């Protein structure tokens, strides 16, 4: 039995999701490879020690450079804010490690190009954690499209809406600072629907866009208590929000399809509303992450009397992950997308094949985000 040892940098939201995936892999997927949770890394010794014990890691580090240099690590998983992705990824590649990186790949196109160059030179497997490609309903939608069930694609419409920063008293966390996050709703959630568009219908060729920051200043973190639920006191010190709160953009794809995208963290009442619809000459598909085990499909080749959207429960559709989980009708959840992701990475390493989306795919996504920002500033259509 071959073993692949993983070192994870980051132990909070994404670190927990990734840890669960590594720990659960053997429960769902058979194979001749065992993934060993060798070490987790974080700057706060007490917090990362606690995370290692809770999540099931063999050891912990407080210096990511030590983790990357360890000879007993085969895969480095970078689940940190974007401003440190480049340094960590390039160091891991130079050390000969396979690399997983949280999305978006980088904060700039230049950094993304440098990261692509590093993994190519090192000849290591690389993957970016756009986990929604691994939603069974989306993987099944990809199969329908590849079979020509939608015909010529005319339209793509996507919305990713959340509401976690609508309260002006939410402090100036790292996701609201461009120097750390790179962008706001565009990179945080907009990058997901860009990647899905590339996966399902083809690459984006040009964009027209607008962005807005609704709340310009927020309480500084060191002036509040309670994290995201903090309530600022009158007169508390504030700092400037340097990212977008919302972005809308139109696109033309290489294949001629028109697209509309909206990403916002100011959609009151929406917690994780990730939806898209694709319209083609032979049919349409619609998806809503909040009902992630269902796919809506309209077959325009049927008699008009019975045409319309039907709801497909994908627990018994022939998607790539069907055999790993429960009997038909027994649904799976958001966390399983990360398990599917780890499975695909491991199989790519063992079989020496490309795993998607990789750094090159993520670079294409980064170029679209850059074009969106330029189109906003220049108030015109911009080529990617």
C-alpha positions in Angstrom: 0.0 0.0 0.0 1.5 3.3 -1.1 1.4 6.2 1.3 1.2 10.0 0.5 2.0 12.3 3.4 0.2 15.6 3.5 1.3 18.9 5.2 -1.5 21.5 5.5 -0.8 25.2 6.0 -3.8 26.8 7.7 -6.3 25.4 10.2 -9.3 27.6 10.2 -12.4 27.5 7.9 -10.7 25.9 4.8 -8.1 24.1 6.9 -11.0 22.3 8.7 -12.7 21.5 5.4 -9.5 20.1 3.9 -8.7 18.2 7.1 -12.1 16.5 7.0 -11.5 15.5 3.3 -8.1 13.9 4.0 -9.5 12.1 7.1 -12.6 10.8 5.2 -11.0 9.8 1.9 -10.5 6.1 2.7 -14.0 5.8 4.1 -15.5 6.5 0.7 -12.9 5.7 -1.9 -11.2 2.4 -2.3 -7.7 2.2 -3.7 -4.1 1.2 -3.2 -3.1 4.6 -1.7 -3.3 5.8 1.9 -3.2 9.5 2.6 -1.5 10.2 5.9 -2.2 13.5 7.7 1.4 14.1 8.6 1.5 17.7 9.8 -0.6 20.9 10.1 0.9 24.4 10.3 -0.2 27.7 11.9 1.4 30.6 13.6 -0.5 30.3 16.9 1.1 27.4 18.7 -1.7 26.7 21.1 -4.4 27.0 18.4 -2.6 24.8 15.8 -1.8 22.2 18.5 -5.5 22.1 19.3 -6.4 21.8 15.7 -4.0 19.0 15.1 -5.6 17.0 18.0 -9.1 17.8 16.9 -8.7 17.2 13.2 -6.4 14.1 13.5 -3.0 15.3 12.3 0.1 13.5 13.5 2.1 16.6 14.3 2.1 20.4 13.9 4.5 23.2 13.0 4.4 26.9 13.6 6.8 27.8 10.7 5.5 26.9 7.2 9.1 26.8 5.9 9.9 23.9 8.3 6.8 22.0 7.1 7.7 22.5 3.4 11.3 21.3 4.0 10.3 18.1 5.9 11.4 15.0 3.9 8.3 13.1 5.2 5.9 15.5 3.3 4.7 14.6 -0.2 1.9 17.0 -0.7 1.7 20.6 0.6 -1.8 22.1 0.9 -1.8 25.9 1.1 -5.1 27.1 2.8 -4.1 30.6 3.7 -4.9 34.2 2.6 -3.9 35.0 -0.9 -1.0 37.3 -0.1 1.2 34.4 1.0 0.2 31.8 -1.7 3.0 32.6 -4.0 5.9 32.3 -1.6 4.5 29.1 -0.1 3.7 27.4 -3.4 7.0 28.2 -5.0 8.9 27.0 -2.0 6.9 23.7 -2.0 7.5 23.2 -5.7 11.2 23.8 -5.4 11.2 21.2 -2.6 9.6 18.7 -5.0 6.2 18.6 -3.3 2.9 18.2 -5.0 0.8 21.3 -4.3 -2.8 22.1 -3.5 -3.7 25.8 -3.3 -6.9 27.5 -2.2 -8.5 29.8 -4.6 -8.0 32.2 -6.1 -4.5 31.1 -7.0 -2.8 34.5 -6.4 -3.5 38.2 -5.9 -2.2 39.2 -9.3 -1.7 37.7 -12.7 2.1 38.1 -12.4 2.2 36.1 -9.2 0.0 33.4 -10.8 2.3 33.2 -13.8 5.3 32.8 -11.4 3.5 30.0 -9.6 2.6 28.2 -12.9 6.2 28.5 -13.9 7.4 27.0 -10.6 5.3 23.9 -10.7 6.1 23.3 -14.3 9.8 23.5 -13.7 9.5 21.2 -10.7 7.2 18.8 -12.6 4.9 18.4 -9.6 1.2 17.8 -9.6 -0.8 20.9 -8.8 -4.4 21.7 -8.2 -6.4 24.8 -7.2 -9.3 24.1 -4.8 -12.3 25.2 -6.9 -14.3 22.6 -5.2 -17.6 23.3 -6.9 -16.4 21.3 -10.0 -16.8 18.3 -7.7 -20.4 18.8 -6.8 -22.1 15.7 -8.3 -24.9 17.7 -10.0 -22.3 20.0 -11.7 -20.2 17.0 -12.8 -23.3 15.5 -14.2 -24.2 18.7 -16.0 -20.8 18.7 -17.6 -21.5 15.2 -18.9 -24.8 16.3 -20.4 -23.1 19.3 -22.1 -20.3 17.1 -23.4 -22.9 14.7 -24.9 -24.4 17.6 -26.8 -27.7 17.6 -24.8 -27.8 21.4 -24.8 -26.7 21.9 -28.4 -25.2 25.3 -29.2 -24.7 27.3 -25.9 -26.3 30.7 -26.1 -26.4 32.0 -22.5 -24.6 31.6 -19.1 -26.1 33.4 -16.1 -24.5 33.0 -12.7 -25.1 34.6 -9.2 -23.0 34.0 -6.1 -24.6 35.9 -3.2 -23.8 36.1 0.5 -24.7 38.6 3.2 -22.0 38.2 5.9 -20.7 41.8 5.8 -24.0 43.7 5.4 -23.6 44.9 9.0 -21.3 48.0 9.0 -20.0 46.9 12.4 -18.3 43.8 11.0 -14.6 44.6 11.5 -11.9 45.1 8.9 -11.0 41.4 8.6 -8.4 40.3 6.1 -10.9 39.5 3.4 -11.7 43.3 3.3 -8.1 44.3 2.7 -6.7 44.3 -0.9 -3.1 43.8 0.2 -4.0 40.5 1.8 -7.1 39.2 -0.2 -6.3 40.7 -3.6 -10.0 41.6 -4.2 -13.3 41.3 -2.4 -16.4 39.5 -3.7 -14.7 39.1 -7.1 -11.9 36.8 -5.9 -13.7 35.3 -2.8 -16.8 34.0 -4.6 -16.8 35.5 -8.1 -13.8 33.4 -9.0 -15.8 30.2 -8.3 -18.5 31.1 -10.9 -15.8 32.2 -13.4 -14.1 28.8 -13.0 -17.5 27.0 -13.4 -18.2 28.9 -16.6 -14.8 27.8 -17.9 -15.4 24.2 -16.9 -18.9 24.0 -18.3 -19.1 26.2 -21.4 -15.6 27.4 -22.3 -13.2 30.3 -21.7 -14.2 33.9 -21.4 -12.8 36.2 -24.1 -13.9 39.7 -23.0 -15.7 41.5 -20.2 -17.6 44.7 -19.3 -17.9 45.3 -15.6 -18.8 47.4 -12.6 -17.8 47.1 -9.0 -18.9 48.8 -5.8 -17.8 49.2 -2.2 -20.9 50.1 -0.2 -19.3 50.5 3.2 -16.0 52.5 2.9 -14.7 52.2 6.4 -15.0 49.5 9.1 -13.8 49.1 12.7 -10.2 48.0 13.1 -9.9 44.4 14.4 -7.8 45.5 17.4 -10.5 48.0 18.4 -13.2 45.3 18.6 -13.9 41.9 20.2 -15.8 38.9 19.1 -14.5 38.5 15.5 -17.1 38.8 12.7 -19.9 39.3 15.2 -18.1 42.3 16.8 -20.1 45.4 17.5 -18.1 48.6 17.3 -18.4 51.3 20.0 -19.1 54.9 19.1 -15.8 56.6 18.3 -14.0 53.3 17.7 -11.0 53.6 15.3 -11.8 52.6 11.7 -9.8 51.6 8.6 -10.5 51.8 4.9 -12.1 49.0 3.0 -9.9 48.4 0.0 -11.8 45.7 -1.9 -15.1 45.4 -3.7 -18.3 44.5 -1.9 -20.1 43.6 -5.1 -19.3 43.1 -8.7 -21.4 42.6 -11.9 -20.0 41.8 -15.3 -21.0 40.7 -18.8 -18.9 38.4 -20.9 -18.5 37.0 -24.3 -16.9 33.5 -24.4 -14.6 32.1 -27.1 -17.5 30.0 -28.4 -19.8 33.0 -28.8 -21.9 32.5 -25.7 -23.0 35.6 -23.7 -22.7 35.6 -20.0 -23.8 37.6 -17.0 -22.1 37.3 -13.5 -23.0 38.8 -10.2 -20.9 38.3 -7.0 -21.9 40.1 -3.8 -21.5 39.8 -0.1 -24.4 42.3 0.4 -27.4 40.2 -0.6 -29.4 40.3 2.7 -30.8 36.9 3.5 -28.5 35.0 1.2 -25.9 32.8 3.0 -24.3 30.8 0.2 -26.5 31.3 -2.8 -24.4 29.9 -5.7 -26.6 29.5 -8.8 -26.2 29.3 -12.6 -28.3 28.7 -15.7 -27.2 27.6 -19.1 -29.4 28.0 -22.2 -28.7 26.2 -25.5 -30.3 25.3 -28.7 -31.4 21.9 -27.6 -32.0 22.5 -23.9 -31.2 24.3 -20.6 -29.7 23.5 -17.3 -30.1 25.3 -13.9 -28.4 24.7 -10.6 -28.6 26.0 -7.1 -26.0 25.1 -4.5 -28.5 25.4 -1.7 -30.2 22.4 -3.3 -27.0 20.8 -4.4 -28.3 17.2 -5.0 -30.7 18.4 -7.7 -30.2 19.6 -11.3 -32.9 21.2 -13.3 -32.9 20.2 -17.0 -35.1 21.2 -19.9 -35.0 19.0 -23.0 -36.1 21.2 -26.0 -36.1 18.2 -28.3 -39.2 16.8 -26.6 -42.7 17.6 -27.8 -43.7 21.1 -26.9 -46.7 19.8 -24.9 -44.3 18.3 -22.3 -41.3 20.6 -22.5 -40.2 22.3 -19.3 -37.7 22.0 -16.5 -37.6 18.7 -14.8 -35.8 18.1 -11.4 -33.2 15.4 -11.5 -32.1 13.9 -8.2 -28.5 13.2 -9.0 -28.0 10.6 -6.2 -28.7 8.0 -9.0 -27.3 9.9 -12.0 -24.1 8.6 -13.5 -21.7 11.2 -12.2 -18.1 10.3 -11.5 -18.5 10.1 -7.7 -21.7 8.0 -7.6 -20.2 4.7 -6.5 -18.4 6.3 -3.5 -21.4 7.4 -1.5 -24.9 6.3 -0.4 -27.7 4.4 -2.1 -30.0 6.4 -4.5 -32.0 9.1 -2.7 -29.5 9.5 0.2 -28.0 13.0 -0.3 -24.4 14.2 0.2 -23.2 17.6 1.4 -20.9 20.5 0.7 -18.0 18.8 2.6 -18.0 15.9 0.2 -16.9 18.1 -2.6 -13.5 18.4 -0.9 -13.3 14.6 -0.5 -13.9 14.2 -4.2 -11.2 16.8 -4.8 -8.6 15.0 -2.7 -9.5 11.7 -4.5 -8.9 13.2 -7.9 -5.6 14.7 -6.8 -4.4 11.4 -5.3 -5.4 9.5 -8.5 -3.5 12.0 -10.6 -0.4 11.6 -8.6 -0.5 7.8 -8.6 -1.3 7.6 -12.3 0.9 10.6 -13.3 -2.0 12.4 -15.0 -3.1 16.0 -15.1 -5.7 17.0 -12.5 -8.1 19.9 -13.2 -8.4 22.7 -12.3 -4.7 23.1 -12.1 -2.6 26.2 -11.8 -2.9 26.9 -15.5 -6.7 26.8 -15.3 -6.5 29.1 -12.3 -4.2 31.5 -14.2 -6.9 31.8 -16.9 -9.4 32.6 -14.1 -7.0 35.2 -12.7 -6.7 36.9 -16.1 -10.5 37.2 -16.2 -10.6 38.8 -12.8 -7.9 41.2 -13.9 -9.9 42.1 -16.9 -13.0 42.7 -14.8 -11.0 45.2 -12.6 -9.6 46.9 -15.7 -13.0 47.1 -17.4 -14.5 48.7 -14.3 -11.8 51.4 -14.2 -11.8 52.0 -18.0 -15.6 51.7 -18.4 -15.4 49.7 -21.6 -15.2 46.1 -22.9 -11.8 44.6 -22.2 -10.3 41.5 -23.8 -9.0 38.8 -21.4 
